[in-house]
Each structure stands twice: as structure tokens, then as C-alpha cells.
């Protein structure tokens, strides 16, 4: 027999963030929604401001990667990312901008191109 659950989504329109939680009892769900919306309105909740991208990457590697067949390769990619982009990895998640990601992508493309050219010269 499946128990009924209450799943709530509280939105923070100015920031475009959502807060999701699930409860077994309607009263607890309502209390959480009221408390969360109040905390958002008074500025108590600002998701991502206390965690860096490195923190999130490490947490993902610990919790999610082990459930995948590619966990070994993900660990290698995370380590390379944290090494190569330590400045971006050290930023708070809330402070990362699309420009930061673009610079990261551009730098990765440039290094990939240099590696390809180096391989072509050594083969030729």
C-alpha cells in the first residue's frame, strides 16, 4: 500500500529559484511552506551562497557518481576540472555567471585545440 505524500514547491520569483520538499502530513507541509516563504521574503534563504562549485562537485561525486557505470571516469573528470578551473571551482555557486561558464568553455576549447595540434605535429 502506498502512503500519500505532500510535495511542495516554493518559488522565489526574483531569484528564479525553487525549494522542493516532501511530507507525509499536510499540516507539516503547510507549516514548511509558510516558514520557507517567510524566510525567502526576509532574505534568510539565499540558496547557493554558502557552497562553492567545488563543494557541489565533490558532493555529486560522493552521492550520485557511485550509482553510475561511469563513476570512475566522472571522478577523473571532476579531478581534472577542479585542477584546471580552480578559480571557477572556488567561487560560490550563487556568484557564478554565464560569462564565467563561457570563459571556462572557451579556455577548455583552446586547450583541446592546442593538444590536437601538438599530437598532429608529433605524428607528422
Secondary structure as UniProt FT lines:
FT   STRAND          6..12
FT   TURN            13..16
FT   STRAND          17..23
FT   HELIX           26..41
FT   TURN            42..43
FT   TURN            47..50
FT   HELIX           53..63
FT   HELIX           65..67
FT   TURN            69..70
FT   HELIX           71..84
FT   HELIX           86..89
FT   HELIX           93..95
FT   HELIX           98..123
//
